């Protein structure tokens, strides 16, 4: 079954204490619900992932009540790969959010699923690599990488995966792209 996740952008940085309190309020009484949160390094934002089977409508209502200025998106997981450092702690979270030109969509999806995401998952220091699709708004595609160290991003093996001919062909078709490094706060 394909996982559905609510991704909430808070528009400000939350510290661990504040995030823990919010997480408890969001999931109170919802069996199986979980929250993870990441504060952006270069922008004032915190991304909160809320997971749990059959809880999406309740969580959306709680987000609207508790966080009226927040932006929530429903994400559908399309790929989840364990990384070369699976099982290790992952305090860093890197996300690429993008749309793509319609004529390049099939190529983008094939590239991500066959070359790019598996290649970055195989880099030492990558704990997990995931892809999501947001079907209702832009940016439509999200690639997320849980990293053991911040230095994983930009390491020679990481850069080698980014420097393929296929990457060079696909990347010019990206539109509305955001690349953000986050630090885990919950």
Helices and strands as residue ranges (DSSP letters): E 4-9, H 16-27, E 34-40, E 46-51, H 56-66, E 71-82, E 92-100, G 102-104, H 105-111, I 112-116, H 117-121, E 126-133, E 141-147, G 150-152, H 156-162, H 165-171, E 174-184
